[in-house]
Amino acid sequence: MYVDTQFLDPEVALNVTFSFRTGRPVGTLLQRRVNNLLLSIELTDGHLCLRSLRAQGSSTLIQELPELLSNNKWHTVEASLGGVVSLIRLVCNQGNCTRETSTEFQLLEQASALPEPGTVHQSLFLGAVRGSWGLGRAEHEADYPPAFLGCFRDVFVNSHLVLPVKVPGQSDAQANITVGCSDKDKCDDSPCQNRGSCVSQGWRSYICECHMPYEGNNCAEEYVTARFGHRKLDSYAVFSLDNDPGDTMTLSMFIHTRQSSGLLLILANSTSQYLRLWLEEGTVKVQLNNFETIVGTEDISDGHFHLVTVKLEGPEALLFQSAQIQGSMSIRHIQAHAGDLVFVGGLPDSRASASFGGYFKGCIQDLRINSRRLQFYPISTPVESHNLEQLINVVEGCVSRNVCAVNPCLNGGMCYAMWDDFICTCPPNTAGQRCEEVKWCELSPCPATAVCQPHSQGFECFSNVTFRSESNILHYRSNGKVKRSLTNVSLSFRTRQSAATLLHGQKDSDYLTVSLLDSHLVIELQSGDAKVSPKMTIQSQCSVSDGEWHTLELSLENQMLPSSRWVMAVDGSKNKLTMSRTAVKDLNFLKEGADIFLGGLSLESGINFSGCLGSVKIGGLLLPFYLDTELKLPRPQEEQFARISSFAPQYGCWGASVCKSNPCQNEGVCEDLFDLHHCICPSEWTGPLCQEPTDNCVSRPCIYGNCTNLPWGFTCVCELGYSGELCEVEVDMCETSNCSSGATCLKGFQSEKIPEIPWYIETNPCEKDVDECASDPCMNGGFCVNYVNSFECVCDMNYSGIHCQIDVSDFYLYLFLGLWQNLFQLVSYLVIRLDDEPEIEWGFHVND
């Protein structure tokens, strides 16, 4: 701040009183110049000093105060500058000075502009001033104390109060002065830009630690990006090292490319290339000492910026990508020296560059080795950099070629350029990177009776068709643009016919026929000269005329051979594969000029197939059931088979109206099974047409009785002693016994009621009983049991017969001897089988 003192007597000492506060140990607080004499009050190592300097002379220390004053406290100083003796005195210290706030002071009038140095004989500055005001000290800026950074208050010049004044913006009477004395940490205001880290350096001082690729006091300046390979030109740069990087060397750079291969950097001396860095398949590769190689794991050729770092620490090399380690290995020691060359983007020899994937195409930014930069285009902030020797076809800035100049987007897509790439904004119903895929089915191109399915080059309308005796044969030909090899046939069908022609294609003597014979599929194929390639016939293993849907897939076993066997698969099952015995050629005779018929052999022969056909394909090309005129949009695919018969088929799969005449009798329900009906009969009727009454006695439902069939079911006539609906309940006949006069009811063999009547009663229904045991009829100790009009002998075990008259004791002896003989033979057989003697081989030898 300039203080106007030109009206004061320069020969008289100038009295200055001021209070100050700072935390910095160095700085120039005040300067007074009288002619060729400069008096300066400065802080040196925290101590206040008074120095003098004459023009073309050296600085002389006049006085130094012992107190340490750079402690962020207020201190008041009196100074007498000029006259006979100049001196400084500390009035009060450590902020214990009292201020007089009630006294009125006279203000010193201030200048609104800084005069020219040669127009005044004396001057006074608060803070440091340089240039011509400093008596030539601008030539020795390194020895000049830095400017004062702190606060002033209560500044008096010859008892006149000096205050900062408001000056015009272009005035240089004062600079970098603000009202107030805030000790707020400058880092609280986040002065560092671009994610730079602010580090406080004491009172109102800071430095910014900048992240790559930014530089400057506030990290506001970005290193210039270099574009390699712009407009497809081969480009490279050459640097020379101006110092020795040391034992630990860190090489880093930002890479921006969409090219998967190319040379990034080579470090070389006069004898070898000892470090190589290049892209291969999108990943970074580092080679040291010609063979020690580290390969990155992530693709960086995605059009984004990636930070790649190679760190050499003695015997170990490490590769980082975006601060994540990609690999490491032990290496032989590498030592770079001043004068070594750094090749960036390629080598002067294009053939040598081709060994590493060619010249690099992309952008490189903030390339550095340790703390020294390799700048393609220097920034304004002074930084230590290695020497740039050559810059060939390297463009400033990361410019991109305009790929949208020739619109690559198809089907009305809008192109938006990205860096070395583009994005297509596709209209509705299109997709793909270039809008090349049209979503045809979203345009509803098919009739209501068909289902649209997308095709690689268009779409197809799928439907089923029904063939009956009144239907017409469908006739097809190719459009003459079929280029693929026709090596397979597929179709689906549904029928109950045992013999019919499904498909027939013919050109001259070559033909293909798919037919039904005895309910089996039969394939006949004649392709090529009949003398060289005989007719091939295949028949399916299973019957297919059951009214269900079946699929057929016919294909060449080996498409690489000129002729091969054919394989037939029914219903997609590997268990139903059938292979031809003879090898024949493919179906390429159907490509052009051949007639293909569905439902019969020809238009003249008429229809002979009754049933339904689904999709039919030859070589993967559909035989469409619809004419192009029946579609809302024509099929765009180039290879096609086209229907040329104008008669419209019956779309959908419809069976014969087998239930229309209501064939089921007696309220039976008719079920349609496609060209066949089935009657679901009421319980009382049976038969194919529910015409026969149901025989309910077939299952023999009566357990102890006879079944009688009735129209509404059956009834059981039970045997004596049983009852229930199925004669399953046994009845106790004696519960309702009519035996009287003391007679006892006994159950007979068939549970009939047998009254036991006392012998002395002679009245009906019980007759007089005779005791047959009275005559002792049982012999050999047998026990006699008396029954009504009968008896029974219970015999000893050695006797049998009605009267126990037969001796059977010898029978048990014979039985025991027989069992013992059988047991002995069994033991003998086992002993022989367990014998260790070799077996005897029996054979017959016939002598000639």
Buried (B, 14 or more C-beta within 10 A) or exposed (E): BBBBBEEBEBEEBBBBBBBBBBBBBBBBBBBBBBEEBBBBBBBBEBBBBBBBBEEEEEBEEBBBBEEBBBBBBBBBBBBBBBBEEBEBEBEEBEEEEEEEEEEEEEEBEBBEEBEEBEEBEBBBBBBBBEEEBBBEBEEEEEEBBEBBBBBBEBBBBBEBBBEBBEBEEEBEBBEEEEEEEEEEBBBEEEBBBBEBEBEEEBBBBBBBEBBBBBBBBBBBBBBBBBBBBBEEEBBBBBBBBEBEBEEEBBBBBBBBBBBBBBBBBBBBBEEEBBBBBBBBEBBBBBBBBEEBBBBBEEEBBEBEBBBBBBBBEEEEBBBBBEEEEBBBBEBEEBEBEEEBBBBBBBBEEEEBBEEBBBBBBBBBBBBBBBEBBBBBBEBEBEBEBBEBEBBBBBBEEBBBBEBBEEBBBBBEBEBEBEBBBBBBEBEEBBBBBBBBBBBBBEBEBBBEBBEBBBBEBBBBBBBBBBBBEEBBBBBBBBEEEBEEEBBBBBBBBBBBBEBBBBBBBBBEEBBBBBBBEEBBBBBBBBBBEEEEBBEBBBEBEBEBBBBEBBBBBBBBEEEEEEBBBBBBBBBEEEEEEBEBEBBBBBBBBBBEEBBBBBBBBEBEEEBBBBBBBBBBBBBBBBBBBBEEEBBEBEBEBEBBBBBEBEEBBBBEBEBBEBBEEEBBBBEBEBEBBBBEBBBEBEEBBBBBBBBEBBEBBEEEBBBBBEBEEEEEEBBBEBBEBBBBEBBBEEBEBBEEBEBEEEBEBBEEEEBEBBBBBEEEBEEEEBBEBEEBBEEEBBBBEBEBEBBBEEBBBEBBEBBBBBBBBBEEEEEEEEEEEEEEEEEEEEEEEEEEEEEEEEEEEEEEEEEE
